[in-house]
Amino acid sequence: MHRSTSRPSERTPLLTASTESLASETSTAVESIPTSPTANDFALVNKISRTDLIWVLAGLWSAVFLGALDGTIVATLLSPIGSYFNESNRSSYIGTSYLLSVCCFTPLYGRLSDILGRKGAMLLALSLFGSGTLLCGLAPSMDSLIAARAIAGMGGGGVMTVSSIAVTDLIPLRQRGLYQGMTNILFGLGAGLGGPLGGWMNDTFGWRSAFLLQMPILAFSFFLVILKVNIKLPEEVRNQSLHTKLRRIDFFGSLTLVGTVGCLLLGLSLKSTEELPWSHILIWGLLVASLVFCIFFVLVESYWAPYPVMPMRLVTQRTPLAVSLSNFFGSAAAFSMLYNVPLYFSAVRLNSSTDAGLHLLPHSVAISTGSVFAGWVMRKTGKLYGLTLVSCALTVIAATMVAMWNENTSNFHLWVDIAPQGLGMASVITTTLIAMIASVGKEDLAVATGITYLFRTTGQVLGVSLSGALLQAILTNKLRERIQCPDAAEIIEAIRHSTSIIPDLSEPLRKAAVDSYDDALRVVFICQAALNFICLLCCIPIQENPLPGTHEEQEEVYRTRRNTISEANDVESAQ
């Protein structure tokens, strides 16, 4: 058989890459790929009617909506909860414990959905999330509330991941981006309603009611998943005994992954929230522990685990690696901006909290618009590479414009400059998820989705933590330069911990505080622009793979890819 030996271009699909390249990248994967026709065609088995699809999406997306609603409800309730327990200094741990659990357990659901099935994994996620939320509403102390939020996070990390995997099973890849856009609209709607609803529930019925209110929505999603989500896995997986399925769980890999992510995020969170120095034994001890866990994790995944939770052969491939890194850097920049732009209007422009929050409205609208637009473009053209790069460029432009804000910047720019960030990042997150799905085989689809969400959520937490630490370091230095009166230390501490006191300061102190926040935030915004530029660079290696428009076309692509890999492996064996 004649084979072309020409070098593939930068955007050449993996499907047409050279036999030798395919063999070297995937020889270890072939051994674990199912060989029965049922495994290749199970997406065709999962074709359902339009009515059933609507009910399935209602069950999955109501859980996504609830997860977003919960996040902003809790953010609104941090102050009332802290005051209720008389432990306001520890209220930030309510959010930190949830985010740590989400980051640690998100990637595990990719493999669990292959073992327990999509329904089983989703029910597990909803059960943990629901149990944690109910315990939050009944918590007798701050410690128990923090623990309950950690339990909720164990499930919250799976809701988005399993929902995305299930929709991918049911929707042809070319239309998948549009559905992801609709998912993001619901997520944005939940996030937008959570704040006002949480505040109203707290004022009317008390903060516990805001947690208990979520239980009916959770029950609705739970029962719809039980009744309607009946996605069939390949026959050889369905016929395995429970013991065999449990053996597929990568316990050592999961443990070391949780240790790696958990120690890293906990160390950085403590550095930011407790304002401990980097030399503190707790901070560097956690960072060293994270490094040790990371080394063990790589060794376990490379040489020990038969069914790794994060296959190294997958992470080191070109497109999955590029997608993972772009999601990490892009999410870090996006969440840093989301948290620091309102701070700019509160501390530098001295606007009220309501006005500061309103400046995020164009960003929220742009997120929904960008995600749906990206899905529509992919559906119409079947292409994503050019759209991804243009979207990344928008985020760089937006971050650069925000970094140039000064006292002479017009109101038009203060309202509009942040919008391209939301538009571009929503598009990037949508297109890169589809690029990841299109670049892997059916057997790796669930795990690859979990990896994407892991890098995304880790980037979100690190973006907030590191930008907060950078901001405080520069702010403290600038305030010490500008304020040198007898009680300077107390004034500086008060300014750092609350922006609400700045308007009430004397003119010289107010100017010193505003200028110091302005200088610190400008550095943070410049770093955001740099992160967005790195995200753009990471997107360049992404390959343009086919986006099938029907289930039949999609299965043909998977079948062709599998045959190509098998032939490549045969050639390598013969040599």
N, C-alpha and C positions, 0 to 999 in steps of 0.2 A: 504494500500500500504506500502510495506516495504521500509524503508529509512536507508541508512548507517549513522552511528553516529560517524565514525572515523574522526579524525581531519585532515583537508586538509594540504598538504605540502605547503612550501613557494611558490612554483611555480604552485600550483593547479589552473586551470582556475576557474573563478567565476561561470562558467556554472555548475560545479560539487560541488560547496560549499554547506554547509548544508542549509536546508530550513530555519532554524531560522536566520542564518546570512543574507541570502538574504532578508528575510522579514524585518529585522531591518534596512538594508541599503537602501531599495528601496520601502518601503511601500508608501512613499509620491510620488514616481515617477509613480507608477502604475496608479494613478488617472488621470494623464495627457497623458497617452500613447494611441494613436489612436487604435480603436478596429476593424476598417474595414479591410477586406482582401486587399483592395487597398493600404492601408498604409503600410502593411507588404511587399507588393510585388512591390512597386513602382520602385525599382532598376531594376526589370525585364522589366517594362514598358520603362525604360530609356536605354535599350540595343539599340545601334545604329551600323550602318555599319562602317567598317574600314575607308572608305573615309570620312564619316561625323566626325568620331572621330579625324582624322588628322586635319580637319578644325577647330573643337572645340578647340583642343590643340593649334593650331596655334594662335587662338584668345586669349586664356588664357595665353599662355606662352610668347607671344609677349609683353603682359602687364607686366609680371614678368621681362622679359629682360629689358624693358624700366625703370622699377623701380630701378633695379640694376645699369643701365647705368646712370640714373639721380643722384644717390647717389654719385658716384665717380666723375661725371662731376662737381657737385656743390662743392665737396671737393677741386677740382683743381682750381676752380674759386674764392675761398674765398679771396685770396690776390688781384687779379685784381679788383674784385668788391669793396673791401674795399678802394683801391686806387682811383677808379673811383668816388666814393661818398665822398672821403676824410674822411672816418670813419673806418679805419682799426681796431680800437680798438673794434668795434662792429660786425666785420665780423663773429665771432664765433656764434653769435645769429642766423645767417642764417641756420646753421646746427642744432642748439639746438631747434629752433622753429619747424622745421620739425620733429625731433625725438620725441619731446613732443607730437605733434599731433598724430604721428604714434602710440605711446604707449597708448595714451588715447582712441583712436577710434578703434584700432584693435579688441578688444573683442566684440564690438557692432555689427560687421558685421556677427558674427555667428548667432545671433538671427535675424538680418535683412534679412539674406539669407533664413530663414524659413518663414518670413513674406512677403517679396517682391519677393521671388523666387531667384534662383541663378542668372538668367539673370538680374533681377531688381537690386539686390545688387551689381553685378559687374558693371553695367552701372552707378550706383550712385558713386561707387568708382572711375571709370574712369573719370566721369564728374568732380568730385571734384579735382582729380589729374590734369586733363587737364586744368581746369580753373585756378588753382593755378600756374601751369607751364607757361601758357600764360601770366598771370599777372606778373610773375617774369620777363619775357622777355620785358614787357612794363613798369616796375616799374620806377616811377620818383624819388624815394628817398629810402634811406636805410630802413626807417620805413615801407613803403609800400611793399618792397621786403621781409622783415621779415614776415609781415602779409600774403603775398602771399605764402610763403613757408609753413606757418602753414595751409593754406587752402589745399595746395597740400598734406600735411601730413595726413589730414583727409581722403583723398582718397587712398593715398599710403598704409596706414595701412590695407585697405580692399582688395587691389589687390592680395596680397599673400594669405590672409585668404580665400577669396571666391574662388580663383583659386584652392586652395587645396581641399576645400569642394566639388567643382564641379567635380574635377577629381576623388575624392573618390566615388561620385555617379555613375560614369561611369566605373570604373575599379575595378575588384574583388580584395579583400584585399591582397591576396597572391602576386599579381603582382603590388600592389600599391607602394611598396618600390622602385621598379625599375623605375617607372614613376617619383617618387619623386627625384630619383637620376638624371634623365634627366632634371628635373626642376632645380635642383641645378647646373647642368652644364651650363644651359642657364643663370642662375643668376650669376655664376662666370664669364662667358664670358662677360656679360654686365658690371659687375664691373671692369673687366680687361680692357675693351675698353674705359670705361668712362673717365679715366684720360688722356690718350694720345689724345683722340678725343676732350675733353674739352679744353685742352691746345692748340691744333691746331686751333680749331674754334675761340678761343679768340685771338690768334695771327693773324689770317687771316681776320676774319669778326667782331671781338668784342665779348664780353662775352654774350650779349643779344642773339646772334645767336645760342648759345649752348642750350638755353631754347626753342627757336622757332623751332630748328631742330627736337625736339622731337614730335612736333604736327602731322606730317605725320604718324609716327609709332603709335601714340595714335589713330589717325583716323582709321587706318587699324585694330587695335585691337577692337575699338568701333563697327565698322560695322560688323566684324566677329562675335562678341558676339550677336549683334542684329539678325543676319541671322541664326547662327548655334547653339547657346547655347539655347536649348529648353528642359531643364531638368524639368520634371514634379514633382511637389510636391504631397503628398497624396491628394486624392480627397476631403476629408473634409476640408483641408486647402485651396485648390483652390476655393471651393464653398463659402468661407466666404466673407462677404461684406467688403468693405474698412474700414468701421467703426470698425468692429470686429477685423480686422487685426491690425489696429492702437492701439486698446486696448491691444494687445499682447506686445506692446513696453514697456519696463520697463524704463520709463522716470526717476523716482526717483533713481533707481539703476544705470542708466547710468550717471546721474548727479553726484552722490556721488562717482562713480568709477573714473570719469574724475577728480574730485576734489582730490581724494586720490593719483592717479598716477601723476597728473599734479603738485600738490604742492610738492610732494616728489622729483620728477625729477627736477623741477625748483629750489628748494632749493639747491640740490646737484650741479646742473649745475652752479648756481651763486657762490657757494662756490669755485668751481674749476676755472671758467673763470674770475670772478671778484676778486678772492683771498681774499674774505671777511672772517673774523674770525667766528668760530662757535658761538661765543657770540653775533654776530650782530643780531639786532632785526629782520631783514628781513629773515635771515637764520633760526633761531629757530622758528620764527613766521610761516614760510611756513611748517616746519617740524611738528609743533604742529597742524596746520590746516590739514595737511595730516592725522595725527592720528585721529583727530575728524571726518573727512570725512570717514575714514576707519571704525570707529565704527558704524557710521550711515549706511554705505554700508552693513556691515554684518547684521545689524538689518533689513534693508529693504529687503535684499535678503532672510533672514531666515523667516521673519514673515509677510511681507507686499506684496511683488511682486508676482502676480499669475503666471507670466512667467518670472522668473528672468534671467537677462543677464548672471549671473554667479551662477548657482544653488549650494547652499551650500552642498546639498546632494551629488552632483557630485564631488565637489572639495575635500570633506572629504573621499571619497572612496579611497581604497588603491592604485590602479594603477594610476588613474588620479592625485592623490596628488603626488605620486612618480615621475611621468612624469613631472608635472609642476615644482617641485622643482629641478629636474635634469636639465631641460631646463634653469631654471633661473641661477643656479650656473655655469653650463657648458658654457652658452653664456657669462656670466660675465667674466669668465676666458679667453675664446677665443678672445673676443674683446679687453680685456686688453692687451693680448699678441700681437694682430694685430696692436695696436697703439704704443706699447712700444718697440717692437723688432727693428723697423726702428730707433727709437730714440737712442737705444743702439749703433747702427752702426754709427749714426751721431755724438753723443756726447762722446762716449767712444772710438770707433775705429777711429773716425774722417774721416769717409768715406763721399763721396759726397751724395747728396740726391738721385741721380739716383742709385748709388751702394747700398744705404740703402734700397731703394724700391725693388731692384732686389733680395735681400735676402728673400723676401716674395714669390718669384716665386715657390720654392718647396712647400710652404704652399698652394698656390693657386691650383697647380696641384693635391696635395694630397686631397684637399676638393672635387674636382670633382671625383677623383678616389674612395675615401672613400664612397661617397654617392651612386654611381653606384654599387660598390662592395657589399654594405649592401643590396641594392635592389635585386641584383642577388642571394645572399645567401638566403634571405627570400623567394624568388621565388622558389629556388631549394629545400629548406629544410622545408619551412613552419614554421621555428623557428626563434626567435629573442632574447631570454633571454641571452644565452651564448655570442652571438655576441655583445650585448649591454655592458656586463661587460668587455669583452676583449677590446672593443673600448674605454671604459672609462679608463681602465688601460693604454692604449697607451697615452692618454692625460696626465696622471699623470707622466709617464716616460718622456715624452717630456718636460713638464714644469720643472721637476727636473733637466734634462740635461741642459736646458737653464739657470736655476738658478746657475749652477756650472760653467758657462762661466767665464774665467779670461784671463789675458794677455797671458797665455801660451796655450790657447785653439787653436787647429789646425783649419785651414780653412775648412777642411772636416766637422767638428762638427758644425762650424758656419753656414754652408749651410744646413746641413742635420737634425740637432737636432729639428728644428721646424716642420719638415714634419709630424711626428707622431701625433702632435697636430691637424693639419688639417685633417689627415686621420681619426683619432679617433672621433673628434667632428662631422665631417660630417656624419659619420656612426651613432653616438649616436642620432643626431637630426632626422635622417631618421627612425631609429628603434623605438625611443620613440614616434614619431608621429603615427606610425602604432600600437604601443602598446596602445596608448590612443584610437584610433579609434576602435580597436578590443575589448576594455574593456567596451564600452558603447553601449547602444541601439541605434537603428536608429533615434529615436526621439531626442537624445542628441548629435548626430554626429556633427552637425554644431556648436553648442555651445561649445563642447569639443575642437574642432579645434581652435576656437577663443581664448579659454583659454590658449591653448598651445602657440599660437603666442604672447599672452599678456605677459606671463612669459618670453618668449624668448626675446622679444624686450625690456622689462623692464630690464632684466639682461644685455643686450648689453649696454644700456645707463648707467646703474649704474656701470658696469665694467669699462667703460671709465672714468666716472666722479670720482669714488672713487679712482681708481688707479692714476688718475691725481692729486687728492688732496693729496694722500699719498706720491707720488713722490715729489711734491713740498715742502711738510712739511719736509721730510727727507733731500732733496737737500739743502733747505735754512739753516737748522741746520748744515749740514756738511760744507757748504761754509763759514758760519760764524766762524766755528772752524778753518778753514784752511786759510782764507783770513782776515787779520787784519791790512792792510795798511790804511793810512789816508783817501783815497777815496774808502774804501772797500764797503760801501753801494751801491754806483753807479755801481761798478764792479759786485757785486753779482746780482743786479737787471738785468744788461745787460746779464749776463750768464744765468740766469733763463729764460729770455724771448727769447733768440736766441742762438742756438747752433752754428750758422755759424761764430760767432766771436771767438770761442775757438781756432781754429788753429792760429789766429793772435795774441794771447796773449803771453806775455813773458813766458819763460820756467816754472818758479815757479807757476805762475797763471794758465797756461795751465794744469799743473799736478794737481793742486788743483781742477780745474773744472772737469777734466776727472775722478779723483778719487771720487769726490763727486757724480757725475752722476752714476758711477759704483756702489757705495754703495747704492744709492737710488733705482736704477733699480734692484739690487739683491734682496732687500726686496720686491719689487713689484713682481718679478718673483717667489719668495718663496710663496707669498700670492696666486699667480695664481696656483701653485702646490697644495696648500691647498684647493682652490676652486674646482679644478678638483677632488681631493680626496673626497670632500663632494658630488660632483656630482656622483662619483662611489657608495658611500654609499646610496645615494637617489635612485639609480637604482636597488639596491638589492631587494626591496619589489615588483618590477614590476612582474606581473603574466604572465605566458605563455598561452595566449588564442589562439584558433584555427585561422588560416589564410586561409580562404576558397579560392579555386582556380578558382571558377566560380561564376557567379551571382546566380545560383540556390543554390549552396552550401552556399553562403553567406546569402541568404534569409532564408534558413533552420536554420542556426545558430541563426539569429535574432528571428525567430519564436520560436525556442526551448528555447532561453533565456527568451522570453516574457512569454511563458507558465510556465516555472519554477518559475519565479517571481510571476505570478498570483496564482500558487498553493501555494507558500509560503505565500502570502498575505491571501489566503483563510484559511490556517491553523492557521495563527495568529488571524484572525477574529473569528474563531471557538473557540479558546482558551479563 
